[in-house]
Amino acid sequence: MIYADNAATTELDIDAFEAMRPFLLQQYGNASQPYSFGTESKKALRNARQIIARCIGADPEEIFFTSCGTESDNWAIKMGAILGKRIVTSVIEHHAILNSCATLEKQGIAVSYIPVDDVGEVLPGELEKVIGVDTSLVSVMFANNEIGTVQSVKELAAIAHQHGALFHTDAVQVVGHIDVNVHELDVDMLSASAHKFNGPKGIGFLYIKKGTEISAFIDGGSQEAGRRAGTENVASAVAMAVALEKNCANISANKKHLDELDDLLIKRLNESDLDYRRNGGRNHIPGNINLSFNGKEGEMILHRMDLKGICISTGSACDSVKIQTSHVIKAIGVPDEYAAGTIRISLGRDNTFEEVVAIADALVSILK
């Protein structure tokens, strides 16, 4: 099998897996208990929080563990709405954001949706057009999960703050893959998910800047400073910290490798003379390659590639049950004759040049 759907999930790092084992089999004490068996788990949780904070330029008390990126997004959006004012987001957000906003609209909260240009970029001028004193929260994803376009987060956050609004960014696709420093970006909240950077599934975090007024998402005990109740998932938090630290230490080398794989794949496709277009901007997540083929069907390509033992996708894994043109592809104006033939190849640090050649050759074989 050749796995090329790393934007959907990544292989669990072996060091992260080994870091989990003691807290699943031996040190399984409840981190909220005062006896020594519990305090070992509490120490491990504190250490994991410190590592994660250091990786994104935050303070440990600004990191709140969640079950996934979707929960982190829901927390940011729905708690931001408690302020009772309008929310501004973009039309190409992940459904964790868009569906949260739709729920809030049914409850009477106003939501404005910013358009994007033809490469999926949210232009600062478009935010300026819609933001106002009635805006409590702006949420724009750091990079799109389908086409990989990276946004001008620092500039967008500054505009939000100029109008007295909080700024949240869904950074699920970028944390561990490009350099992120929350204090330099001056964002108020940032969402991340461990399984996107070789950590385990079922764990993520929400960065909340000190002083940000945001209420508890889950009521119950005093875990996560009283803001997110529930017995802590110590083993997964420890593994997430190990995976993130390891990826952050190798960001430059990983990017160089992925850029070379990207260049090779596009070169092979261009040599085949296939009629296709690449979607997204020049500033994109390393390894994210979104392609639309003229007169083809993305679902057909996916299943034919699967028969050849190659895993790719047609878009977001969270929306794969609905066979339709992606809202992202529509938003950037991909012509109909190309839109239906859209696939996403998302390469990871462990993919090889030989695998990329096999992917390109399989695509050419199927499409010609």
LODRENVEX-820533 format. One record per residue (C-alpha): chain; x, y, z. Coordinates in steps of 0.2 Angstrom, whole numbers, plus 5000, padded with zeros to 4 digits. Layout:
<nodes>
node cadena: A x: X y: Y z: Z
...
</nodes>
This chain:
<nodes>
node cadena: A x: 5000 y: 5000 z: 5000
node cadena: A x: 5005 y: 5018 z: 4996
node cadena: A x: 4997 y: 5030 z: 5008
node cadena: A x: 4995 y: 5048 z: 5002
node cadena: A x: 4981 y: 5055 z: 5012
node cadena: A x: 4991 y: 5063 z: 5026
node cadena: A x: 4979 y: 5078 z: 5027
node cadena: A x: 4966 y: 5065 z: 5033
node cadena: A x: 4977 y: 5057 z: 5046
node cadena: A x: 4995 y: 5052 z: 5049
node cadena: A x: 5004 y: 5037 z: 5054
node cadena: A x: 5007 y: 5036 z: 5073
node cadena: A x: 5025 y: 5040 z: 5077
node cadena: A x: 5033 y: 5025 z: 5086
node cadena: A x: 5041 y: 5036 z: 5099
node cadena: A x: 5024 y: 5044 z: 5103
node cadena: A x: 5017 y: 5026 z: 5104
node cadena: A x: 5030 y: 5020 z: 5116
node cadena: A x: 5027 y: 5036 z: 5127
node cadena: A x: 5009 y: 5031 z: 5129
node cadena: A x: 5012 y: 5013 z: 5135
node cadena: A x: 5017 y: 5017 z: 5153
node cadena: A x: 5001 y: 5027 z: 5156
node cadena: A x: 4990 y: 5014 z: 5148
node cadena: A x: 4998 y: 4999 z: 5157
node cadena: A x: 5007 y: 5004 z: 5173
node cadena: A x: 5005 y: 5023 z: 5177
node cadena: A x: 4986 y: 5023 z: 5174
node cadena: A x: 4982 y: 5033 z: 5189
node cadena: A x: 4969 y: 5047 z: 5188
node cadena: A x: 4978 y: 5064 z: 5187
node cadena: A x: 4965 y: 5072 z: 5198
node cadena: A x: 4969 y: 5061 z: 5213
node cadena: A x: 4981 y: 5068 z: 5227
node cadena: A x: 4989 y: 5051 z: 5231
node cadena: A x: 5006 y: 5047 z: 5223
node cadena: A x: 5000 y: 5035 z: 5210
node cadena: A x: 4989 y: 5050 z: 5203
node cadena: A x: 5002 y: 5063 z: 5205
node cadena: A x: 5014 y: 5054 z: 5193
node cadena: A x: 5000 y: 5056 z: 5179
node cadena: A x: 4998 y: 5074 z: 5184
node cadena: A x: 5016 y: 5077 z: 5182
node cadena: A x: 5016 y: 5069 z: 5165
node cadena: A x: 5001 y: 5080 z: 5160
node cadena: A x: 5010 y: 5095 z: 5166
node cadena: A x: 5026 y: 5091 z: 5156
node cadena: A x: 5015 y: 5087 z: 5140
node cadena: A x: 5007 y: 5104 z: 5142
node cadena: A x: 5024 y: 5113 z: 5144
node cadena: A x: 5031 y: 5104 z: 5128
node cadena: A x: 5016 y: 5109 z: 5117
node cadena: A x: 5016 y: 5127 z: 5123
node cadena: A x: 5035 y: 5128 z: 5119
node cadena: A x: 5032 y: 5121 z: 5102
node cadena: A x: 5019 y: 5135 z: 5097
node cadena: A x: 5027 y: 5149 z: 5107
node cadena: A x: 5013 y: 5149 z: 5121
node cadena: A x: 5013 y: 5148 z: 5139
node cadena: A x: 5008 y: 5131 z: 5147
node cadena: A x: 4993 y: 5138 z: 5156
node cadena: A x: 4986 y: 5144 z: 5138
node cadena: A x: 4985 y: 5126 z: 5132
node cadena: A x: 4969 y: 5116 z: 5135
node cadena: A x: 4967 y: 5098 z: 5130
node cadena: A x: 4952 y: 5092 z: 5120
node cadena: A x: 4947 y: 5076 z: 5111
node cadena: A x: 4951 y: 5083 z: 5094
node cadena: A x: 4952 y: 5098 z: 5082
node cadena: A x: 4933 y: 5097 z: 5079
node cadena: A x: 4930 y: 5100 z: 5098
node cadena: A x: 4943 y: 5114 z: 5099
node cadena: A x: 4934 y: 5122 z: 5084
node cadena: A x: 4917 y: 5120 z: 5092
node cadena: A x: 4923 y: 5127 z: 5109
node cadena: A x: 4930 y: 5143 z: 5101
node cadena: A x: 4915 y: 5146 z: 5090
node cadena: A x: 4901 y: 5143 z: 5102
node cadena: A x: 4910 y: 5151 z: 5117
node cadena: A x: 4914 y: 5166 z: 5106
node cadena: A x: 4896 y: 5167 z: 5102
node cadena: A x: 4891 y: 5169 z: 5121
node cadena: A x: 4897 y: 5187 z: 5119
node cadena: A x: 4880 y: 5189 z: 5109
node cadena: A x: 4888 y: 5198 z: 5094
node cadena: A x: 4891 y: 5193 z: 5076
node cadena: A x: 4904 y: 5180 z: 5070
node cadena: A x: 4914 y: 5182 z: 5054
node cadena: A x: 4922 y: 5167 z: 5045
node cadena: A x: 4927 y: 5162 z: 5028
node cadena: A x: 4917 y: 5151 z: 5015
node cadena: A x: 4931 y: 5138 z: 5014
node cadena: A x: 4932 y: 5133 z: 5033
node cadena: A x: 4931 y: 5115 z: 5039
node cadena: A x: 4914 y: 5109 z: 5043
node cadena: A x: 4918 y: 5109 z: 5061
node cadena: A x: 4917 y: 5128 z: 5059
node cadena: A x: 4904 y: 5130 z: 5046
node cadena: A x: 4892 y: 5118 z: 5054
node cadena: A x: 4895 y: 5126 z: 5071
node cadena: A x: 4891 y: 5143 z: 5064
node cadena: A x: 4875 y: 5136 z: 5056
node cadena: A x: 4869 y: 5130 z: 5073
node cadena: A x: 4872 y: 5147 z: 5080
node cadena: A x: 4862 y: 5155 z: 5066
node cadena: A x: 4847 y: 5145 z: 5071
node cadena: A x: 4849 y: 5152 z: 5088
node cadena: A x: 4849 y: 5169 z: 5082
node cadena: A x: 4867 y: 5173 z: 5081
node cadena: A x: 4872 y: 5183 z: 5065
node cadena: A x: 4886 y: 5176 z: 5055
node cadena: A x: 4895 y: 5184 z: 5040
node cadena: A x: 4905 y: 5173 z: 5027
node cadena: A x: 4920 y: 5181 z: 5018
node cadena: A x: 4923 y: 5176 z: 5000
node cadena: A x: 4940 y: 5170 z: 4994
node cadena: A x: 4950 y: 5173 z: 4978
node cadena: A x: 4953 y: 5160 z: 4965
node cadena: A x: 4968 y: 5152 z: 4975
node cadena: A x: 4958 y: 5151 z: 4991
node cadena: A x: 4965 y: 5166 z: 5000
node cadena: A x: 4955 y: 5177 z: 5012
node cadena: A x: 4960 y: 5195 z: 5007
node cadena: A x: 4962 y: 5207 z: 5021
node cadena: A x: 4951 y: 5220 z: 5012
node cadena: A x: 4937 y: 5207 z: 5012
node cadena: A x: 4937 y: 5206 z: 5031
node cadena: A x: 4938 y: 5225 z: 5032
node cadena: A x: 4922 y: 5226 z: 5022
node cadena: A x: 4911 y: 5215 z: 5034
node cadena: A x: 4919 y: 5218 z: 5051
node cadena: A x: 4912 y: 5231 z: 5063
node cadena: A x: 4908 y: 5235 z: 5081
node cadena: A x: 4895 y: 5222 z: 5081
node cadena: A x: 4908 y: 5208 z: 5078
node cadena: A x: 4913 y: 5198 z: 5093
node cadena: A x: 4924 y: 5184 z: 5084
node cadena: A x: 4933 y: 5182 z: 5068
node cadena: A x: 4938 y: 5164 z: 5063
node cadena: A x: 4949 y: 5160 z: 5048
node cadena: A x: 4958 y: 5144 z: 5046
node cadena: A x: 4977 y: 5145 z: 5045
node cadena: A x: 4978 y: 5133 z: 5030
node cadena: A x: 4964 y: 5125 z: 5020
node cadena: A x: 4963 y: 5106 z: 5022
node cadena: A x: 4958 y: 5103 z: 5004
node cadena: A x: 4969 y: 5115 z: 4994
node cadena: A x: 4982 y: 5119 z: 5006
node cadena: A x: 4982 y: 5138 z: 5004
node cadena: A x: 4990 y: 5147 z: 5019
node cadena: A x: 4982 y: 5163 z: 5025
node cadena: A x: 4989 y: 5179 z: 5031
node cadena: A x: 4984 y: 5175 z: 5049
node cadena: A x: 4994 y: 5189 z: 5058
node cadena: A x: 4987 y: 5202 z: 5047
node cadena: A x: 4969 y: 5196 z: 5048
node cadena: A x: 4971 y: 5195 z: 5067
node cadena: A x: 4977 y: 5213 z: 5068
node cadena: A x: 4961 y: 5218 z: 5058
node cadena: A x: 4950 y: 5209 z: 5070
node cadena: A x: 4958 y: 5217 z: 5085
node cadena: A x: 4957 y: 5234 z: 5078
node cadena: A x: 4938 y: 5232 z: 5078
node cadena: A x: 4938 y: 5225 z: 5096
node cadena: A x: 4934 y: 5207 z: 5090
node cadena: A x: 4943 y: 5191 z: 5096
node cadena: A x: 4952 y: 5180 z: 5083
node cadena: A x: 4952 y: 5161 z: 5081
node cadena: A x: 4961 y: 5151 z: 5069
node cadena: A x: 4959 y: 5132 z: 5064
node cadena: A x: 4977 y: 5127 z: 5063
node cadena: A x: 4974 y: 5108 z: 5062
node cadena: A x: 4983 y: 5107 z: 5046
node cadena: A x: 4998 y: 5117 z: 5050
node cadena: A x: 5003 y: 5114 z: 5068
node cadena: A x: 5019 y: 5102 z: 5067
node cadena: A x: 5021 y: 5106 z: 5048
node cadena: A x: 5025 y: 5124 z: 5048
node cadena: A x: 5032 y: 5136 z: 5061
node cadena: A x: 5019 y: 5143 z: 5072
node cadena: A x: 5021 y: 5156 z: 5086
node cadena: A x: 5005 y: 5161 z: 5093
node cadena: A x: 5012 y: 5176 z: 5102
node cadena: A x: 5020 y: 5183 z: 5087
node cadena: A x: 5004 y: 5180 z: 5077
node cadena: A x: 4994 y: 5188 z: 5091
node cadena: A x: 4979 y: 5176 z: 5089
node cadena: A x: 4967 y: 5174 z: 5104
node cadena: A x: 4963 y: 5155 z: 5100
node cadena: A x: 4970 y: 5142 z: 5090
node cadena: A x: 4964 y: 5124 z: 5087
node cadena: A x: 4975 y: 5108 z: 5084
node cadena: A x: 4973 y: 5090 z: 5082
node cadena: A x: 4987 y: 5077 z: 5087
node cadena: A x: 4983 y: 5064 z: 5073
node cadena: A x: 4987 y: 5077 z: 5060
node cadena: A x: 5006 y: 5077 z: 5065
node cadena: A x: 5009 y: 5059 z: 5069
node cadena: A x: 5001 y: 5059 z: 5086
node cadena: A x: 4986 y: 5048 z: 5092
node cadena: A x: 4968 y: 5050 z: 5087
node cadena: A x: 4956 y: 5056 z: 5100
node cadena: A x: 4967 y: 5071 z: 5107
node cadena: A x: 4969 y: 5089 z: 5102
node cadena: A x: 4971 y: 5106 z: 5111
node cadena: A x: 4964 y: 5123 z: 5110
node cadena: A x: 4976 y: 5138 z: 5114
node cadena: A x: 4967 y: 5152 z: 5123
node cadena: A x: 4977 y: 5168 z: 5125
node cadena: A x: 4978 y: 5174 z: 5143
node cadena: A x: 4965 y: 5186 z: 5148
node cadena: A x: 4953 y: 5180 z: 5134
node cadena: A x: 4935 y: 5179 z: 5141
node cadena: A x: 4929 y: 5162 z: 5136
node cadena: A x: 4917 y: 5151 z: 5147
node cadena: A x: 4919 y: 5132 z: 5151
node cadena: A x: 4914 y: 5120 z: 5136
node cadena: A x: 4910 y: 5105 z: 5147
node cadena: A x: 4904 y: 5107 z: 5165
node cadena: A x: 4909 y: 5095 z: 5178
node cadena: A x: 4925 y: 5094 z: 5188
node cadena: A x: 4939 y: 5106 z: 5189
node cadena: A x: 4950 y: 5098 z: 5175
node cadena: A x: 4958 y: 5110 z: 5163
node cadena: A x: 4957 y: 5125 z: 5175
node cadena: A x: 4939 y: 5122 z: 5176
node cadena: A x: 4935 y: 5125 z: 5158
node cadena: A x: 4934 y: 5108 z: 5151
node cadena: A x: 4929 y: 5095 z: 5163
node cadena: A x: 4932 y: 5076 z: 5162
node cadena: A x: 4945 y: 5064 z: 5167
node cadena: A x: 4961 y: 5068 z: 5157
node cadena: A x: 4967 y: 5057 z: 5143
node cadena: A x: 4985 y: 5057 z: 5150
node cadena: A x: 4992 y: 5044 z: 5138
node cadena: A x: 4987 y: 5053 z: 5123
node cadena: A x: 4992 y: 5070 z: 5129
node cadena: A x: 5009 y: 5063 z: 5132
node cadena: A x: 5010 y: 5055 z: 5115
node cadena: A x: 5004 y: 5071 z: 5107
node cadena: A x: 5018 y: 5081 z: 5115
node cadena: A x: 5031 y: 5069 z: 5109
node cadena: A x: 5024 y: 5068 z: 5091
node cadena: A x: 5023 y: 5087 z: 5090
node cadena: A x: 5040 y: 5091 z: 5098
node cadena: A x: 5048 y: 5078 z: 5086
node cadena: A x: 5039 y: 5086 z: 5070
node cadena: A x: 5043 y: 5103 z: 5075
node cadena: A x: 5062 y: 5099 z: 5077
node cadena: A x: 5062 y: 5093 z: 5059
node cadena: A x: 5050 y: 5106 z: 5051
node cadena: A x: 5064 y: 5112 z: 5039
node cadena: A x: 5070 y: 5095 z: 5034
node cadena: A x: 5052 y: 5088 z: 5031
node cadena: A x: 5047 y: 5103 z: 5021
node cadena: A x: 5062 y: 5101 z: 5010
node cadena: A x: 5058 y: 5083 z: 5007
node cadena: A x: 5040 y: 5086 z: 5004
node cadena: A x: 5044 y: 5101 z: 4991
node cadena: A x: 5055 y: 5089 z: 4982
node cadena: A x: 5041 y: 5075 z: 4981
node cadena: A x: 5029 y: 5089 z: 4976
node cadena: A x: 5040 y: 5094 z: 4961
node cadena: A x: 5043 y: 5077 z: 4956
node cadena: A x: 5025 y: 5072 z: 4955
node cadena: A x: 5020 y: 5088 z: 4945
node cadena: A x: 5035 y: 5085 z: 4933
node cadena: A x: 5029 y: 5067 z: 4930
node cadena: A x: 5011 y: 5073 z: 4927
node cadena: A x: 5016 y: 5087 z: 4915
node cadena: A x: 5027 y: 5075 z: 4905
node cadena: A x: 5011 y: 5064 z: 4902
node cadena: A x: 5002 y: 5079 z: 4894
node cadena: A x: 4986 y: 5076 z: 4905
node cadena: A x: 4973 y: 5091 z: 4905
node cadena: A x: 4972 y: 5096 z: 4923
node cadena: A x: 4974 y: 5111 z: 4934
node cadena: A x: 4982 y: 5113 z: 4951
node cadena: A x: 4971 y: 5121 z: 4965
node cadena: A x: 4977 y: 5133 z: 4979
node cadena: A x: 4990 y: 5146 z: 4981
node cadena: A x: 5009 y: 5146 z: 4980
node cadena: A x: 5010 y: 5148 z: 4999
node cadena: A x: 5003 y: 5131 z: 5004
node cadena: A x: 5005 y: 5117 z: 5016
node cadena: A x: 5020 y: 5106 z: 5011
node cadena: A x: 5014 y: 5090 z: 5003
node cadena: A x: 4996 y: 5096 z: 4999
node cadena: A x: 4993 y: 5093 z: 4981
node cadena: A x: 4975 y: 5097 z: 4975
node cadena: A x: 4972 y: 5093 z: 4956
node cadena: A x: 4956 y: 5094 z: 4945
node cadena: A x: 4956 y: 5084 z: 4929
node cadena: A x: 4946 y: 5089 z: 4914
node cadena: A x: 4931 y: 5078 z: 4910
node cadena: A x: 4934 y: 5065 z: 4924
node cadena: A x: 4926 y: 5060 z: 4940
node cadena: A x: 4936 y: 5061 z: 4956
node cadena: A x: 4927 y: 5047 z: 4964
node cadena: A x: 4931 y: 5036 z: 4950
node cadena: A x: 4950 y: 5041 z: 4951
node cadena: A x: 4950 y: 5037 z: 4970
node cadena: A x: 4943 y: 5020 z: 4968
node cadena: A x: 4954 y: 5015 z: 4954
node cadena: A x: 4969 y: 5021 z: 4963
node cadena: A x: 4963 y: 5011 z: 4978
node cadena: A x: 4962 y: 4995 z: 4967
node cadena: A x: 4981 y: 4999 z: 4963
node cadena: A x: 4984 y: 5000 z: 4982
node cadena: A x: 4986 y: 5019 z: 4983
node cadena: A x: 4976 y: 5029 z: 4996
node cadena: A x: 4971 y: 5047 z: 4990
node cadena: A x: 4955 y: 5057 z: 4993
node cadena: A x: 4943 y: 5069 z: 4984
node cadena: A x: 4943 y: 5082 z: 4998
node cadena: A x: 4940 y: 5082 z: 5017
node cadena: A x: 4939 y: 5065 z: 5025
node cadena: A x: 4925 y: 5072 z: 5037
node cadena: A x: 4914 y: 5075 z: 5022
node cadena: A x: 4918 y: 5059 z: 5011
node cadena: A x: 4900 y: 5051 z: 5013
node cadena: A x: 4893 y: 5065 z: 5002
node cadena: A x: 4898 y: 5063 z: 4984
node cadena: A x: 4897 y: 5081 z: 4978
node cadena: A x: 4908 y: 5095 z: 4973
node cadena: A x: 4917 y: 5102 z: 4988
node cadena: A x: 4912 y: 5119 z: 4995
node cadena: A x: 4930 y: 5124 z: 4993
node cadena: A x: 4932 y: 5120 z: 4975
node cadena: A x: 4916 y: 5129 z: 4972
node cadena: A x: 4922 y: 5144 z: 4982
node cadena: A x: 4938 y: 5146 z: 4971
node cadena: A x: 4928 y: 5145 z: 4955
node cadena: A x: 4935 y: 5129 z: 4947
node cadena: A x: 4926 y: 5127 z: 4931
node cadena: A x: 4913 y: 5113 z: 4931
node cadena: A x: 4922 y: 5103 z: 4918
node cadena: A x: 4937 y: 5101 z: 4930
node cadena: A x: 4928 y: 5102 z: 4947
node cadena: A x: 4920 y: 5085 z: 4946
node cadena: A x: 4937 y: 5077 z: 4943
node cadena: A x: 4946 y: 5084 z: 4959
node cadena: A x: 4957 y: 5074 z: 4970
node cadena: A x: 4969 y: 5078 z: 4984
node cadena: A x: 4986 y: 5069 z: 4986
node cadena: A x: 4993 y: 5074 z: 5003
node cadena: A x: 5011 y: 5067 z: 5005
node cadena: A x: 5019 y: 5065 z: 5022
node cadena: A x: 5037 y: 5064 z: 5029
node cadena: A x: 5038 y: 5045 z: 5026
node cadena: A x: 5033 y: 5045 z: 5008
node cadena: A x: 5047 y: 5041 z: 4996
node cadena: A x: 5052 y: 5047 z: 4978
node cadena: A x: 5048 y: 5029 z: 4972
node cadena: A x: 5031 y: 5030 z: 4979
node cadena: A x: 5028 y: 5047 z: 4971
node cadena: A x: 5033 y: 5040 z: 4954
node cadena: A x: 5021 y: 5025 z: 4957
node cadena: A x: 5007 y: 5038 z: 4961
node cadena: A x: 5010 y: 5048 z: 4945
node cadena: A x: 5011 y: 5033 z: 4934
node cadena: A x: 4995 y: 5026 z: 4941
node cadena: A x: 4986 y: 5042 z: 4938
node cadena: A x: 4992 y: 5043 z: 4920
node cadena: A x: 4987 y: 5025 z: 4918
node cadena: A x: 4970 y: 5027 z: 4924
node cadena: A x: 4967 y: 5044 z: 4916
node cadena: A x: 4974 y: 5040 z: 4899
</nodes>
